[in-house]
Amino acid sequence: MGSNVLTETERLIITEFDVSMAECVHLNSLDEDNRNFVPDEVFETVQEAEETIGFLMECYKGTEGPFVYPVLLKNGENIGYVQAVPIGDQWEVGYHIAARYTRNGYASEALEAFLLVIMTRLGIERIWGVCREDNRASRRVLEKCSFALVSCQTGVYHGQEHVVCKYVYAL
Ligand SMILES: CC(C)(COP(=O)(O)OP(=O)(O)OC[C@H]1O[C@@H](n2cnc3c(N)ncnc32)[C@H](O)[C@@H]1OP(=O)(O)O)[C@@H](O)C(=O)NCCC(=O)NCCS
């Protein structure tokens, strides 16, 4: 494994960002599902993606996060990311797989491997998964990765009122 590689699965490499990924990150982020479900993770320009990547690369050096890692196919194609984001003194996972690569099991394959590594690194025994009730694909990913449903309640999510489902994963 290269020095910046976090972990590998049968089909995927989970690694650290570098600035050369800005164009892929910009293009991957423009999906309709991403716009709909996670609008604050859409980068309208390569420059916006570059700035965010710069920030995220700095975050690797600290302990506060967010910790976001690109997901690559073994041929190097950048297909999305997995992340651990602090919420108070707890942590929450997040993920995006670009639309043209979805429904191949990539998000669940990446998340399953990521959970083990990131929870060990952070020294935590549980982590949250939070998504809109109508985000069926995301809920399915959490369920496939053995997250347990804790609640589904109306709340503010990305600035709008939605039914939000909270899941937890415990080692
Ligand atoms: C959610 C997302 C990461 C899923 O990526 P993926 O690589 O397709 O995920 P997987 O293939 O591992 O699993 C998806 C599961 O959802 C199911 N699914 C996909 N779309 C669905 C839909 N509209 N309704 C019901 N199930 C759906 C798939 O069939 C699959 O389940 P299965 O393996 O039992 O058949 C991807 O769609 C995405 O990035 N969406 C936009 C960003 C986002 O919503 N992120 C999460 C925020 S909480």
The ligand as an ORCA input file, in Angstrom:
! r2SCAN-3c Opt
* xyz 0 1
  C     -26.060      6.729     -1.172
  C     -24.945      6.328     -2.134
  C     -23.598      6.583     -1.459
  C     -25.070      4.841     -2.463
  O     -23.930      4.427     -3.208
  P     -23.872      2.982     -3.905
  O     -22.449      2.712     -4.264
  O     -24.882      2.886     -4.956
  O     -24.292      2.049     -2.686
  P     -24.379      0.448     -2.670
  O     -24.379     -0.057     -4.064
  O     -23.337     -0.051     -1.730
  O     -25.772      0.189     -1.964
  C     -26.923      0.879     -2.351
  C     -28.137      0.082     -1.963
  O     -29.281      0.933     -2.070
  C     -30.199      0.379     -2.999
  N     -30.827      1.512     -3.684
  C     -30.260      2.381     -4.523
  N     -31.149      3.313     -4.910
  C     -32.297      2.997     -4.276
  C     -33.596      3.578     -4.255
  N     -33.854      4.668     -4.970
  N     -34.543      2.992     -3.488
  C     -34.271      1.893     -2.761
  N     -33.044      1.306     -2.735
  C     -32.085      1.859     -3.487
  C     -29.374     -0.501     -3.904
  O     -30.172     -1.466     -4.524
  C     -28.390     -1.085     -2.890
  O     -28.969     -2.093     -2.093
  P     -28.765     -3.669     -2.405
  O     -27.282     -3.901     -2.429
  O     -29.462     -4.344     -1.299
  O     -29.361     -3.928     -3.752
  C     -25.029      7.148     -3.449
  O     -26.279      6.961     -4.036
  C     -24.783      8.622     -3.240
  O     -23.647      9.047     -3.183
  N     -25.868      9.440     -3.121
  C     -25.742     10.890     -2.971
  C     -25.028     11.300     -1.704
  C     -25.710     10.812     -0.464
  O     -26.919     10.735     -0.391
  N     -24.892     10.477      0.531
  C     -25.375     10.023      1.827
  C     -25.843     11.188      2.621
  S     -26.546     10.648      4.166
*
